[in-house]
């Protein structure tokens, strides 16, 4: 793992925005008002198909964070398919693991790097999951400690099967988007293309998420400019979604090459005003650190109450979706891709 790279962070919150939101934010419990969360966003190039080697790399990340002058973060966020690489295709069954096995091996890596009695910390990590023979592109949220706990497993809903992508041939679709409580706020996980669909972020926000974690593996596209077009695309998607829903969005991306296709890391955190807080380079391994205040969620939602407006119209919006589903013939194929 390369040395930690850093990016300048800003809180992006003006005095006027804080003043306008005092009444709304005061309605939340005092513990939420004060809560800050320190984050480490990790981007690295897994060794393709070598699960053992990639757990060793994760152990090295934990060791590097242990010696970081900023102290160990509360949450460490890894990319999609961190244990195997992304383009394993027909080899997915050979690298897929049950979520409980991933938890156990992550906890062993944490103990080896930080000592058996290390302070608890949380991890978000993408991996290929084997659930009793059914395969998924998944990401877990876990607490690593003397008594490790698996908090949640998200299974990717939107499986790209076009261009260089062929996911739906090899893994099954997830079926739900959930928000869940953690020691560091109420959060949700979306994997890569999940977050490209605004409705997915909306569901997470409606279910109370303050932070959406996005493990990703995004191959570089549009290389005619100073940075790949997909890096700009992701920045724009996250900016709009974060501002619309008043939510933190935390993206961790793979880097390196697999089969001639290069991944563009550009791991970043977007604040709930649509303000870019921190971003890693797109062209190499890095760990970026930042700290957020969950109180900013209430401040942002008071300044731009778009989520509240949606909630007040939710029954009408739901009826429109129901009508659209009802009008589709049973068994009709999806619309052709352009």
N, C-alpha and C positions, 0 to 999 in steps of 0.2 A: 504494500500500500504506500502511496506517495505521502509526503509530508502534508499536514493539514493546510489547505488553502482557505483564505477567508475573504469575505466581501463586506464592504461597509454596510451597516444596517441603519435604517431610520424608522422612527415610529409612525410617521405619516399622519399624526393626529394633531390638528390645530386646536388652539385654545377655544375658538368659536365652536368647533365641533364638540369639544368636551362640555362646554357650557350648555349647548342646546340639548345635550343628552342626559343631564344630571337626573331629571325626574325618572326616566326610564331605567337607567343603570342602577339607581338606588333601590329599585323594586326587586333586584336580585339579591340572593344571600350574600352576606359580607364576605364569606370565604371565596365566592366566585369573583367579587369585586377586586380582591387583592391578588388573585392567583396569577402567577407568572409561570411560564413553561419554557425551560431551556431545551433547545433542539439541536441535534446534529444530523445533517443531511449527507448521506454517504453515496458517492457514485464511484463505481469501480467496474472492471472488466472481469467477469467470472471466467474461470477455465471451463470451456464448453464440455458438458457431460460429466465433469469430475466433481461430484458432490462433496467428497471428502476434502479435496483441495479448497473448495469454496468455503466450507465451514472453517478451515484453517485461516483463510483470508479474513473471515468475519472475526475470528479470535484476534487477529492482528489489529483489526479496527478497534476492538474493545481495548486492547492494550495501549494503542496510541491515544485513545480518549482518556484512559486512566491517568496518563502522564500529561495531559493537556493542561496548560496553566489556567484555563477557564474552569477547570473542574469537570467532573463527569456530567453529561447532560441528563435531563429527565427522560427524554425520548430519543432513540436512535432510529432513523428512517432509512431503509435500504430499498433498492429498486425492485422492479418486476423480475421474476425468474432469476433471483440472485444466486440460487444454489446450483444452477445448471447452465446458465445462458438461455437465451430466448428461443433461437431457431433449432430446437432439438427435434421437432416434428415427430416422425415415427418412432423416435427414441424416447418419447416422453414417459412411457411406462417404465423405462429403466432408471429414470432419475426422480420419478414422483415418490413422495413420502407422505404418510399420514401426518396430520397437523400435530398430533401428540408427540410423534417422533421428532419432528422439527423442534418443538418446544424443548424436549429433553436435551437434544444436541446443542441448541443455542445456549441452554443453561450451563451445560458442561463447558462450552467455549467461554462464557462469561466468568465462570469460576476459575478456569485456567488462566485467564488474562488478568482478572481483578482480585483473585483470592476467594476462598469459599465463603467468607463472611462479608462480601462486598455489599454496599448499599443497594437496595432494589432500584432497578431502572426498567423502562419499558422499551419495546422494540416493535417496529412495523417492518415486515419482510415479505417480499413476493417469492413464491415457489410453486412448482407443480405439485399438486396434491393428489394422493391416492386415497380415496374414501371407499374402502371395501371393493376395490377393483374399478371404481368409476373415477375418471381423471378430470381434473379441473386446473385452470390457471387461477391460483388463489393468492391471497395475502393474509397474514395473521397479525393480530395485535396481542402481545404477551408481556407479562411482567416477569423479569428474571430476578431471582432471589433464592434464599434458602428454601422457600416454598413457592416455586414457580407456578404461574397461573396463565392459562390460555383464555384471553378475554373475548376474542372474536375471530372468526375466519370469514373473509369475504371471498366469494367466487365470482370471477369476471362474467358479466352479463353479455357485453357487446364484444363478440369474438370476430375480429377482422379476418375476412376471407376474400381478399382481393389484392391486386398488385403483388407485392412480395410476401403478403400474409396468407396463411393457410390454417388458422387456428381451429376452425370448426371441424376440420377433418380429424383432429387429434384429441381434442378435449371437449367436455360437455359445458353447456352454458350454466352459469349461476342463475338464481331465480329471485333473489331479494336484495334490497339495499336497506341496511339497518344502521341506526345510530345507537351507540351504546356508551355507558358510563365507564370512565377510567379514573385513575388517580389524578389525571391532568386534563379534566374537562370531558365534555360529552363529544364524541367524535364519530366519524364514519370513514370507511375506506372505499375508494373507487380505483380500479386498475386501468391505467392507460386509456384506451378508447372509451371506457365507461364515462370518464370525465369530459369527453368531447360532446356528450349529449347533455344539453342543459337540464333536461328533465331529471337526470340522475342526481345532479347537484341539488335541484329543487327538492327532491324526495328526502335527501339527506338533511337539508336545512329544515324542512317541515317536521322532520322527526327529532329536531332539537340539536343537531350537530353544530358545534362551535368551530371545529377543525375538521377538514376533509384531507385525509392523507392519500396521495396518488403515487404508488409505485409504478414505474413506467419503463418501457424499452422502446424508444422511438428512433427508428433508422433515419439517417440524414437524407433530406430531400430538398431540392431547390438550392443547388450549391453555387449559383452564379453570383451571390452577394458575399459580404464580409462574414455573414453567419448563415447557416442553413435556414431555409424557409420554415421548416417544421419547428425550429427554435422560436422564431417569431410567432408562428401560429399558436404554440402552447402558451407563450407569454400573453397573447391577446385573449385566448380562451379563459385563462385563469383570471386575468384582470377583470373581465366582464362578469364572470360567474361570481367572483369574490365580492365585487361591489354590489351586484344585484341582490345577493343573499346575505350580505353582511357577515362574511364567514372567512376564516383563515383557510388557505389552500396551500398544502405542503407537498411538493413534487420532488421525487428522487428518481433519477434516470440512469440507466446503464450507459457505459462507454465501451470503447473497444470495437473490434470487428469480428463478425461471424459470417463465414461464407461470402466474403467480399462486401458485406453490408455493414456500414459503420453506424454505431449508436451515438447520439448527441446528448450528453449528460444534461448540462444546463439546469441542474437541480436548483429549485428556487422556492421561496416562500412569498406568497402574495397576501397582503393584509386585507382586512374586511372593508377598506375603502377602495380596493382595487389598486393599492399602492405596493410596489415591488419593494420588499424588505431586504432580500438577500438573493444572490444568484451565483452559481458556480460557473466556471468555464464550460464550454460545450465539448472541448477536445481533449480531456484527460481526466484521470482519477483525481478525486478531491473529497475533502470533508469540509463542509461549511457549517458554521455555528451561528445561532441567533437565539434571542429570547423574546417571547411574546407575552403580552398581557391579555388575558381573556376578557377583561373589562372593555377592551376595544370593540368587541362584538356588539355589546349593548350600545356603545357610543355610535358605531356605524349604522346600526339599525334604526336608531332614533334620527340620525341625520338624513338617511335615505330609507324610509320605511317600505321599500318595495316588497319585502317578504310579508309584512303585515297586510299590505294591500292584496297580495295573492291569497293569504289565508281568509280574508273577508269575502273573496270570490271563489273559494275553493269548490263549493258545491256546483256552481255553474261550470267551472272548468272541468270538473270530474264528469259532469253530464255530457260535455262535448266529447271527451275521450270515449265514454261509454257508447255514444251514438256512432262514433267513428268505428269502433270495434264491431258494433252490431251491424253496420252497413257493409262489412267485408264478408264476402261469401266464405262459407266454411271450407277450409282446405285450399283457399286461393293462394297462389304463390306470392311472395313479396314483390314489390315493384322492382323492375329491372334496374341494375346499377348503371349510371351513365358511363 
